[in-house]
Amino acid sequence: MSGADAFARLLASGVPVREPVAVVVAHADDETLWAGAALGRMTECRLIHLTDSSPRDGGDARRLGFATREDYAAARAAELDAALVELGATAARLGYGVADQEAVEHLDGLIERLTVDCAGVAAIVTHPYEGGHPDHDAAALAARVVADRLGVPVVEFACYRLHAGERVWARFEPDPAYPEHSRPLLPDERARIDRALAAHRSQAGVFGDWRPEVERWRAAPRYDFTRPPPGRECLYDGFGWALTSARWRERAASWA
C-alpha cells in the first residue's frame, strides 16, 4: 500500500504532479466533481472515460430534450471539452464509448484497452467501490486488474454512496487500514470547478447545488468485488434499473 499511500499524499499536497498519471472515470463530469482541481496540477495526465455518458435506453436523452442517445452522448462530450478548459486541464483524453450503465458488461475489452493505455504511468487514479453507480464500481475493478498487471499503485477519490438511507457526497466509507488524505480547495480552485460544473449543464439536475469543498484521496483498498461494497448499501439498487448490485457482482465475478 505504501506506493499508493505516498501518491495519495502527493495529490493531497496541492503541488504539481509531474509523474505520468492515468485518471480513469466512468462518465463526463466525474473528472470535475472528484478530481477537478487536481487535473489542473497534472502535467502528464491521461484522462480516460469508460462510457459515453448516455444510457442505451434513451430515457435520459429524451427527458433532456435530445432526439437520440447519440445526440445526448455528443452533447456530454462537448460539455466535457468546455469543462476541461475551465479547469485548466491539459490531459490527453481517451473515450471508450461504452453505453452508460453497461461498463461491467464490457470488462474484458475495457481491461485490455486500459492495459495498453495505462502503460508507463506512475499511478492510476479512479473511483472507489462503493455502490454509488455500477459504472463507478466497474472502473474501480478494471483499474485494480490493470494496476496489478502493470505493477503500479491505485489511488481513489471519494464519490457518492448510500449511507443510512441517504446519499453521501465525497466521503469515503472509513477504513483504518487505508487512511484518507484531504486538502481544502482554495477559492480560485472552487471557482474553476464551479465554472466547469456549469459547463456540464445537462447534469445540473444530478449534482444540483452541491459543490466540492475538499479533495479526498486514499490508496485503493483490496476490495472483494464478489461481495457488497464495504458499507453494504447500494444507491443504484433504488433507481429501478435492470442492473442491480447482485447482477453486477455476477458479471464482475470472472475478474473479481
Secondary structure as a PSIPRED ss2 file (coil, helix, strand):
# PSIPRED VFORMAT (PSIPRED V4.0)

   1 M C   1.000  0.000  0.000
   2 S H   0.000  1.000  0.000
   3 G H   0.000  1.000  0.000
   4 A H   0.000  1.000  0.000
   5 D H   0.000  1.000  0.000
   6 A H   0.000  1.000  0.000
   7 F H   0.000  1.000  0.000
   8 A H   0.000  1.000  0.000
   9 R H   0.000  1.000  0.000
  10 L H   0.000  1.000  0.000
  11 L H   0.000  1.000  0.000
  12 A H   0.000  1.000  0.000
  13 S H   0.000  1.000  0.000
  14 G C   1.000  0.000  0.000
  15 V C   1.000  0.000  0.000
  16 P C   1.000  0.000  0.000
  17 V E   0.000  0.000  1.000
  18 R C   1.000  0.000  0.000
  19 E C   1.000  0.000  0.000
  20 P C   1.000  0.000  0.000
  21 V E   0.000  0.000  1.000
  22 A E   0.000  0.000  1.000
  23 V E   0.000  0.000  1.000
  24 V E   0.000  0.000  1.000
  25 V E   0.000  0.000  1.000
  26 A C   1.000  0.000  0.000
  27 H C   1.000  0.000  0.000
  28 A C   1.000  0.000  0.000
  29 D C   1.000  0.000  0.000
  30 D H   0.000  1.000  0.000
  31 E H   0.000  1.000  0.000
  32 T H   0.000  1.000  0.000
  33 L H   0.000  1.000  0.000
  34 W H   0.000  1.000  0.000
  35 A H   0.000  1.000  0.000
  36 G H   0.000  1.000  0.000
  37 A H   0.000  1.000  0.000
  38 A H   0.000  1.000  0.000
  39 L H   0.000  1.000  0.000
  40 G C   1.000  0.000  0.000
  41 R C   1.000  0.000  0.000
  42 M E   0.000  0.000  1.000
  43 T C   1.000  0.000  0.000
  44 E C   1.000  0.000  0.000
  45 C E   0.000  0.000  1.000
  46 R E   0.000  0.000  1.000
  47 L E   0.000  0.000  1.000
  48 I E   0.000  0.000  1.000
  49 H E   0.000  0.000  1.000
  50 L E   0.000  0.000  1.000
  51 T E   0.000  0.000  1.000
  52 D E   0.000  0.000  1.000
  53 S E   0.000  0.000  1.000
  54 S E   0.000  0.000  1.000
  55 P E   0.000  0.000  1.000
  56 R C   1.000  0.000  0.000
  57 D C   1.000  0.000  0.000
  58 G C   1.000  0.000  0.000
  59 G H   0.000  1.000  0.000
  60 D H   0.000  1.000  0.000
  61 A H   0.000  1.000  0.000
  62 R H   0.000  1.000  0.000
  63 R H   0.000  1.000  0.000
  64 L C   1.000  0.000  0.000
  65 G C   1.000  0.000  0.000
  66 F C   1.000  0.000  0.000
  67 A C   1.000  0.000  0.000
  68 T C   1.000  0.000  0.000
  69 R H   0.000  1.000  0.000
  70 E H   0.000  1.000  0.000
  71 D H   0.000  1.000  0.000
  72 Y H   0.000  1.000  0.000
  73 A H   0.000  1.000  0.000
  74 A H   0.000  1.000  0.000
  75 A H   0.000  1.000  0.000
  76 R H   0.000  1.000  0.000
  77 A H   0.000  1.000  0.000
  78 A H   0.000  1.000  0.000
  79 E H   0.000  1.000  0.000
  80 L H   0.000  1.000  0.000
  81 D H   0.000  1.000  0.000
  82 A H   0.000  1.000  0.000
  83 A H   0.000  1.000  0.000
  84 L H   0.000  1.000  0.000
  85 V H   0.000  1.000  0.000
  86 E H   0.000  1.000  0.000
  87 L H   0.000  1.000  0.000
  88 G C   1.000  0.000  0.000
  89 A C   1.000  0.000  0.000
  90 T C   1.000  0.000  0.000
  91 A C   1.000  0.000  0.000
  92 A E   0.000  0.000  1.000
  93 R E   0.000  0.000  1.000
  94 L E   0.000  0.000  1.000
  95 G E   0.000  0.000  1.000
  96 Y E   0.000  0.000  1.000
  97 G E   0.000  0.000  1.000
  98 V E   0.000  0.000  1.000
  99 A E   0.000  0.000  1.000
 100 D E   0.000  0.000  1.000
 101 Q C   1.000  0.000  0.000
 102 E C   1.000  0.000  0.000
 103 A H   0.000  1.000  0.000
 104 V H   0.000  1.000  0.000
 105 E H   0.000  1.000  0.000
 106 H H   0.000  1.000  0.000
 107 L H   0.000  1.000  0.000
 108 D H   0.000  1.000  0.000
 109 G H   0.000  1.000  0.000
 110 L H   0.000  1.000  0.000
 111 I H   0.000  1.000  0.000
 112 E H   0.000  1.000  0.000
 113 R H   0.000  1.000  0.000
 114 L H   0.000  1.000  0.000
 115 T H   0.000  1.000  0.000
 116 V H   0.000  1.000  0.000
 117 D H   0.000  1.000  0.000
 118 C C   1.000  0.000  0.000
 119 A C   1.000  0.000  0.000
 120 G C   1.000  0.000  0.000
 121 V C   1.000  0.000  0.000
 122 A C   1.000  0.000  0.000
 123 A E   0.000  0.000  1.000
 124 I E   0.000  0.000  1.000
 125 V E   0.000  0.000  1.000
 126 T E   0.000  0.000  1.000
 127 H C   1.000  0.000  0.000
 128 P C   1.000  0.000  0.000
 129 Y C   1.000  0.000  0.000
 130 E C   1.000  0.000  0.000
 131 G C   1.000  0.000  0.000
 132 G C   1.000  0.000  0.000
 133 H C   1.000  0.000  0.000
 134 P H   0.000  1.000  0.000
 135 D H   0.000  1.000  0.000
 136 H H   0.000  1.000  0.000
 137 D H   0.000  1.000  0.000
 138 A H   0.000  1.000  0.000
 139 A H   0.000  1.000  0.000
 140 A H   0.000  1.000  0.000
 141 L H   0.000  1.000  0.000
 142 A H   0.000  1.000  0.000
 143 A H   0.000  1.000  0.000
 144 R H   0.000  1.000  0.000
 145 V H   0.000  1.000  0.000
 146 V H   0.000  1.000  0.000
 147 A H   0.000  1.000  0.000
 148 D H   0.000  1.000  0.000
 149 R H   0.000  1.000  0.000
 150 L H   0.000  1.000  0.000
 151 G C   1.000  0.000  0.000
 152 V C   1.000  0.000  0.000
 153 P C   1.000  0.000  0.000
 154 V E   0.000  0.000  1.000
 155 V E   0.000  0.000  1.000
 156 E E   0.000  0.000  1.000
 157 F E   0.000  0.000  1.000
 158 A C   1.000  0.000  0.000
 159 C C   1.000  0.000  0.000
 160 Y E   0.000  0.000  1.000
 161 R E   0.000  0.000  1.000
 162 L E   0.000  0.000  1.000
 163 H E   0.000  0.000  1.000
 164 A C   1.000  0.000  0.000
 165 G C   1.000  0.000  0.000
 166 E E   0.000  0.000  1.000
 167 R E   0.000  0.000  1.000
 168 V E   0.000  0.000  1.000
 169 W E   0.000  0.000  1.000
 170 A C   1.000  0.000  0.000
 171 R C   1.000  0.000  0.000
 172 F C   1.000  0.000  0.000
 173 E C   1.000  0.000  0.000
 174 P C   1.000  0.000  0.000
 175 D C   1.000  0.000  0.000
 176 P C   1.000  0.000  0.000
 177 A C   1.000  0.000  0.000
 178 Y C   1.000  0.000  0.000
 179 P C   1.000  0.000  0.000
 180 E C   1.000  0.000  0.000
 181 H E   0.000  0.000  1.000
 182 S E   0.000  0.000  1.000
 183 R E   0.000  0.000  1.000
 184 P E   0.000  0.000  1.000
 185 L C   1.000  0.000  0.000
 186 L C   1.000  0.000  0.000
 187 P H   0.000  1.000  0.000
 188 D H   0.000  1.000  0.000
 189 E H   0.000  1.000  0.000
 190 R H   0.000  1.000  0.000
 191 A H   0.000  1.000  0.000
 192 R H   0.000  1.000  0.000
 193 I H   0.000  1.000  0.000
 194 D H   0.000  1.000  0.000
 195 R H   0.000  1.000  0.000
 196 A H   0.000  1.000  0.000
 197 L H   0.000  1.000  0.000
 198 A H   0.000  1.000  0.000
 199 A H   0.000  1.000  0.000
 200 H C   1.000  0.000  0.000
 201 R H   0.000  1.000  0.000
 202 S H   0.000  1.000  0.000
 203 Q H   0.000  1.000  0.000
 204 A H   0.000  1.000  0.000
 205 G H   0.000  1.000  0.000
 206 V H   0.000  1.000  0.000
 207 F H   0.000  1.000  0.000
 208 G C   1.000  0.000  0.000
 209 D C   1.000  0.000  0.000
 210 W C   1.000  0.000  0.000
 211 R C   1.000  0.000  0.000
 212 P C   1.000  0.000  0.000
 213 E C   1.000  0.000  0.000
 214 V E   0.000  0.000  1.000
 215 E E   0.000  0.000  1.000
 216 R E   0.000  0.000  1.000
 217 W E   0.000  0.000  1.000
 218 R E   0.000  0.000  1.000
 219 A E   0.000  0.000  1.000
 220 A C   1.000  0.000  0.000
 221 P C   1.000  0.000  0.000
 222 R C   1.000  0.000  0.000
 223 Y C   1.000  0.000  0.000
 224 D C   1.000  0.000  0.000
 225 F C   1.000  0.000  0.000
 226 T C   1.000  0.000  0.000
 227 R C   1.000  0.000  0.000
 228 P C   1.000  0.000  0.000
 229 P C   1.000  0.000  0.000
 230 P C   1.000  0.000  0.000
 231 G C   1.000  0.000  0.000
 232 R C   1.000  0.000  0.000
 233 E C   1.000  0.000  0.000
 234 C C   1.000  0.000  0.000
 235 L H   0.000  1.000  0.000
 236 Y H   0.000  1.000  0.000
 237 D H   0.000  1.000  0.000
 238 G H   0.000  1.000  0.000
 239 F C   1.000  0.000  0.000
 240 G C   1.000  0.000  0.000
 241 W C   1.000  0.000  0.000
 242 A C   1.000  0.000  0.000
 243 L C   1.000  0.000  0.000
 244 T C   1.000  0.000  0.000
 245 S H   0.000  1.000  0.000
 246 A H   0.000  1.000  0.000
 247 R H   0.000  1.000  0.000
 248 W H   0.000  1.000  0.000
 249 R H   0.000  1.000  0.000
 250 E H   0.000  1.000  0.000
 251 R H   0.000  1.000  0.000
 252 A H   0.000  1.000  0.000
 253 A C   1.000  0.000  0.000
 254 S C   1.000  0.000  0.000
 255 W C   1.000  0.000  0.000
 256 A C   1.000  0.000  0.000
